[in-house]
Amino acid sequence: MSFFTSPAFLLAVIFVVAVVYSLYAKIRDSKAAAQAPAEQQKAQPEAKPVAAPASAGPEIVGADDKTAAVIMALVSHKSGIPLNRLSFKSIRLMEDK
């Protein structure tokens, strides 16, 4: 078995290629991020601030704030929707029957 066909050599080559590609991707993303704000400012007129909703949060009935936060985090995790994109109207503790 030749050194160049050994599994260790092939794994080393794959590792080096992965490292080089990840460095290239970081450089490419940083250049794109640096150019994006300049292009967005040219393309978009002045953005007007949007007022936040009047509600400070969901109506919580029968549970403390910590329990409500855990429920909201679980819903976000299970649904795959970021927490800042969800809107909770109320959280109510249900009694076991």
N, C-alpha and C positions, 0 to 999 in steps of 0.2 A: 504494500500500500504506500503510495507516494504521500509526501507531506502535504501537497496541494489538494489532494482528494480526501484527506483525513477529516473526520467530523469536527475536530477542534478548529481546524483552519476555516472550514465553511462557517461555523458559528461565529468566529472572529470577524470574518468578512461581513456577515449579516449585521453584527453589532456595529461595526464601523459605518456601514451604509445607513443604519438607523440613526446613529448620532449625527452624521453629516446632514441627513435629511431634516432632522428636528432643528438643527441650527439654522439651516436654510429657511425653514418655515417660520422660525422666530424672527429672522431678519426681514423676511418678506412681509410678515404681519405688522412689524413695527413701522416699516416704510409705508404700508397702506394706512395704518392708523395715523401717522403723521400727516399724510396727504388728505385724509378724509375730512378733518375739520375745515380746512381751507376750501375744499370743494363744496362742502355743505353751506358755508357762509355765503359763497357766491350764488349758489342755486336757490337758497331759501330766503325769503324776506324776513324781516324781524318777527320773531315768534312772540305772541302775546302770552303772558302767564295765565295758566288755567287755575281757577279757584278749586280748592279741595272740597269734597262733599261736606255737607253740613253735619252729617253724622260722624261722631268721634269713633264709632266702632259698633259692633253688633250688640244687640240687647241680650244680656246674659241673665237667664232665669234659673235659679236653683243650683248654680255652680260657681266656684270661685274663678278668679282670673287665670290662675295657673292651669286649671282643668280646661278652661275654654281655649287657652293657647295651645295645649296639647292636642285638643280636638281639631283645631284649625291646621296645625302642622301635619296631623295624620291625613286629613282630607287632601291637603296639598300634595303630600307624598304619594298617596294611593292614586290620585287622579293624574299626577304628572304635570299639574298646572302650578306655576310659581305662586307663592303665597301673596305677592303683591298684585297678582292679576285676579285673585278671588275676591268676592264681595260677600260677606256674611251679614245677613239681616238680623238673625237672632240665633242664640244657642240655648236650648232648654234641656234640663236634666229630666229624663223620663223615669218614672217609678216602675219597678219590677212588679209584675202581676202574677 
